[in-house]
Amino acid sequence: MEDLNMLVCSDLHGSGRAADLLARIVKDDDYDIVVICGDFTTFGSPEYVKSLLKKVKVKILAVPGNCDTPDTVTILEKAHASVHNRKVEFGGWRFFGFGGGVPTNSGMPFEVDEAVIEKSLRGVAAKHGVMVTHTPAYGMNDRGRSGKHAGSKAILRVAKEFSPRLVLSGHMHESAGKQLSGSTVFVNPGSLRNGHYASIWLGSETKVKLHGDESFSENPKTY
């Protein structure tokens, strides 16, 4: 397996500034791959997703978020960028994932029952690979403004069973961070709309650096 220098981000929510920031970072730094953990948009626009995928000049792997419309999956698949409900190999590493969010009372466009998420992840999971979801695993970088855990127990169960090297997620803007559980590193890069992302070196070791600039934020309360 190759050493990979990864940029991980999430929750752009249709921000032009976030898209420009991502393209600039990738251009200026030596990243092998970009992983996007969903919420490209807020209830739209397919054209934003297509434009972003063209703007970033390295390999992208991504899942949709709960605020993305289901046609986001088709766009990602056509660009060979989807890791939603599938397994993809890059640099000898096996990436697998499932996007969307768990059901809420908010009527988000991409919500999926936890049982479906768990069954789908098990169907594509790879031991010691890289798991990509939008919703965090329960208890892992998943606290909202209320301070309560809002992650998925189904995702946590799959992570415990398959021991991926990394579990990458977004969704909870307030919980940017990294946690080690067993041999798995759980990372939430925070919201790129608010200027947050993570750099991860994946090789014989896993090294995670979180980046953020609160002065960049367009709307820190958006999620």
C-alpha positions as CSV (number, residue, x, y, z in Angstrom):
1,M,0.0,0.0,0.0
2,E,1.2,3.5,-0.8
3,D,1.6,6.3,1.6
4,L,-1.3,8.8,1.1
5,N,-1.4,12.5,1.8
6,M,-5.2,13.1,2.2
7,L,-7.3,16.2,2.5
8,V,-10.5,15.5,4.3
9,C,-13.4,18.0,4.3
10,S,-17.2,18.1,4.7
11,D,-20.2,20.4,4.9
12,L,-19.6,23.0,2.2
13,H,-23.3,23.7,2.0
14,G,-23.1,25.4,-1.4
15,S,-20.5,27.9,-0.4
16,G,-18.5,29.4,-3.3
17,R,-15.8,30.5,-0.9
18,A,-15.5,27.0,0.4
19,A,-15.2,25.6,-3.1
20,D,-12.5,28.1,-3.9
21,L,-10.7,27.4,-0.7
22,L,-10.6,23.7,-1.4
23,A,-9.3,24.2,-5.0
24,R,-6.6,26.6,-3.7
25,I,-5.4,24.3,-0.9
26,V,-5.2,21.3,-3.3
27,K,-3.3,23.4,-5.8
28,D,-0.8,24.8,-3.3
29,D,-0.2,21.5,-1.4
30,D,0.9,18.0,-2.4
31,Y,-2.3,16.0,-1.7
32,D,-2.9,12.6,-3.4
33,I,-6.6,12.5,-2.8
34,V,-9.5,14.5,-1.4
35,V,-12.2,12.9,0.6
36,I,-15.5,14.8,1.0
37,C,-17.9,13.6,3.7
38,G,-21.1,15.0,2.4
39,D,-23.3,18.1,2.5
40,F,-22.0,19.6,-0.7
41,T,-25.2,21.7,-0.8
42,T,-28.3,22.6,1.2
43,F,-31.2,21.0,-0.7
44,G,-29.7,21.7,-4.2
45,S,-27.8,22.5,-6.6
46,P,-26.5,19.7,-8.9
47,E,-24.5,22.3,-10.8
48,Y,-22.6,23.3,-7.7
49,V,-21.5,19.7,-7.2
50,K,-20.5,19.3,-10.9
51,S,-18.5,22.5,-10.8
52,L,-16.7,21.5,-7.6
53,L,-15.7,18.1,-9.0
54,K,-14.2,19.8,-12.0
55,K,-12.5,22.5,-10.0
56,V,-10.5,20.1,-7.8
57,K,-7.6,18.6,-9.8
58,V,-6.8,15.5,-7.8
59,K,-8.8,12.3,-7.2
60,I,-11.9,12.8,-5.1
61,L,-13.9,10.2,-3.2
62,A,-17.1,11.3,-1.5
63,V,-20.5,10.5,0.0
64,P,-23.6,12.6,0.0
65,G,-24.9,14.3,3.2
66,N,-28.3,14.6,4.7
67,C,-28.8,18.0,3.1
68,D,-27.8,16.8,-0.4
69,T,-30.5,15.6,-2.8
70,P,-30.4,12.0,-3.9
71,D,-29.2,12.9,-7.5
72,T,-25.9,13.9,-5.9
73,V,-25.1,10.1,-5.9
74,T,-25.6,9.9,-9.6
75,I,-23.3,12.9,-10.2
76,L,-20.6,11.4,-8.0
77,E,-20.9,8.1,-9.7
78,K,-20.6,9.6,-13.2
79,A,-17.4,11.4,-12.0
80,H,-16.0,8.1,-10.6
81,A,-16.0,9.9,-7.2
82,S,-18.6,8.0,-5.3
83,V,-17.9,5.7,-2.3
84,H,-21.5,5.7,-1.3
85,N,-22.7,2.1,-0.8
86,R,-19.6,0.8,-2.5
87,K,-15.9,-0.1,-2.0
88,V,-13.2,1.7,-4.0
89,E,-9.4,1.0,-4.0
90,F,-6.9,3.8,-4.3
91,G,-3.2,3.5,-3.7
92,G,-3.7,0.0,-2.4
93,W,-6.1,1.3,0.4
94,R,-9.7,0.1,0.4
95,F,-12.3,2.9,0.9
96,F,-15.9,2.1,1.6
97,G,-18.8,4.2,2.8
98,F,-22.4,5.3,3.0
99,G,-23.7,8.8,3.1
100,G,-26.9,10.6,4.2
101,G,-28.2,11.1,7.7
102,V,-30.3,9.2,10.1
103,P,-34.1,10.1,10.2
104,T,-35.0,13.3,12.0
105,N,-38.1,15.5,12.3
106,S,-36.5,18.1,10.0
107,G,-37.4,16.4,6.7
108,M,-33.9,16.5,5.2
109,P,-33.7,15.2,1.6
110,F,-31.3,12.3,2.2
111,E,-32.2,10.4,5.4
112,V,-31.8,6.7,5.7
113,D,-32.9,4.3,8.5
114,E,-30.0,3.1,10.6
115,A,-30.8,-0.6,9.8
116,V,-30.3,0.2,6.1
117,I,-27.1,2.1,6.8
118,E,-25.7,-0.8,8.8
119,K,-26.7,-3.5,6.2
120,S,-25.2,-1.4,3.4
121,L,-21.9,-0.7,5.2
122,R,-21.5,-4.4,6.1
123,G,-22.0,-5.3,2.5
124,V,-19.1,-3.1,1.3
125,A,-16.8,-3.1,4.4
126,A,-13.1,-3.9,4.2
127,K,-11.2,-4.7,7.4
128,H,-8.5,-2.1,8.2
129,G,-9.7,0.1,5.3
130,V,-11.0,3.7,5.3
131,M,-14.7,4.2,6.1
132,V,-16.4,7.3,4.9
133,T,-19.8,8.4,6.2
134,H,-21.6,11.7,6.6
135,T,-23.0,11.0,10.1
136,P,-20.4,10.3,12.7
137,A,-20.3,7.1,14.7
138,Y,-22.0,7.4,18.0
139,G,-19.8,9.0,20.6
140,M,-17.1,9.9,18.1
141,N,-16.8,13.6,17.4
142,D,-20.6,13.8,17.3
143,R,-21.9,16.4,19.9
144,G,-24.1,19.1,18.7
145,R,-24.7,22.6,20.2
146,S,-26.9,20.9,22.9
147,G,-23.8,18.8,24.0
148,K,-25.7,15.6,23.4
149,H,-24.3,12.7,21.2
150,A,-26.0,12.7,17.8
151,G,-24.0,10.0,16.0
152,S,-25.1,6.6,14.6
153,K,-24.9,3.5,16.7
154,A,-25.1,1.4,13.5
155,I,-22.0,3.1,12.1
156,L,-20.2,2.5,15.4
157,R,-21.1,-1.2,15.3
158,V,-19.7,-1.6,11.8
159,A,-16.5,0.3,12.8
160,K,-16.0,-1.9,15.9
161,E,-16.5,-5.1,13.8
162,F,-14.2,-4.2,10.9
163,S,-11.6,-2.1,12.6
164,P,-11.0,0.4,9.8
165,R,-7.7,2.4,10.0
166,L,-9.8,5.5,9.6
167,V,-13.4,6.5,10.0
168,L,-14.1,9.9,8.3
169,S,-17.3,11.8,8.8
170,G,-18.8,15.3,9.1
171,H,-22.3,16.6,9.8
172,M,-21.6,17.9,13.4
173,H,-19.9,21.2,12.7
174,E,-19.3,21.9,16.4
175,S,-17.4,18.6,16.9
176,A,-14.4,18.9,14.6
177,G,-11.8,16.6,16.2
178,K,-10.0,13.3,16.2
179,Q,-10.4,10.3,18.5
180,L,-8.6,7.0,18.8
181,S,-10.7,3.9,19.7
182,G,-8.8,0.6,19.6
183,S,-6.8,0.8,16.4
184,T,-9.2,3.1,14.6
185,V,-8.9,6.9,14.3
186,F,-12.2,8.7,14.0
187,V,-11.9,12.1,12.3
188,N,-14.5,14.9,11.9
189,P,-12.8,17.8,10.0
190,G,-15.6,20.3,10.7
191,S,-17.3,22.4,8.2
192,L,-15.4,23.7,5.2
193,R,-18.0,26.4,4.8
194,N,-16.5,27.7,8.1
195,G,-12.9,27.2,6.9
196,H,-12.2,23.8,8.6
197,Y,-10.6,20.7,7.1
198,A,-8.1,18.0,8.0
199,S,-4.8,16.8,6.6
200,I,-4.2,13.1,7.1
201,W,-1.0,11.1,6.4
202,L,-1.9,7.5,5.9
203,G,1.0,5.0,5.9
204,S,2.7,2.9,8.5
205,E,1.4,5.5,10.9
206,T,-1.7,7.7,10.8
207,K,-1.1,11.4,11.4
208,V,-4.0,13.8,11.6
209,K,-3.8,17.6,11.5
210,L,-6.9,19.8,11.9
211,H,-7.0,23.2,10.2
212,G,-9.5,26.0,10.9
213,D,-9.9,29.7,10.6
214,E,-13.0,31.1,12.4
215,S,-12.6,34.4,10.6
216,F,-13.4,32.5,7.4
217,S,-16.9,31.5,8.6
218,E,-19.9,32.7,6.5
219,N,-22.4,31.3,8.9
220,P,-21.1,29.3,11.8
221,K,-24.6,28.2,12.9
222,T,-25.4,26.5,9.6
223,Y,-25.6,22.7,9.6
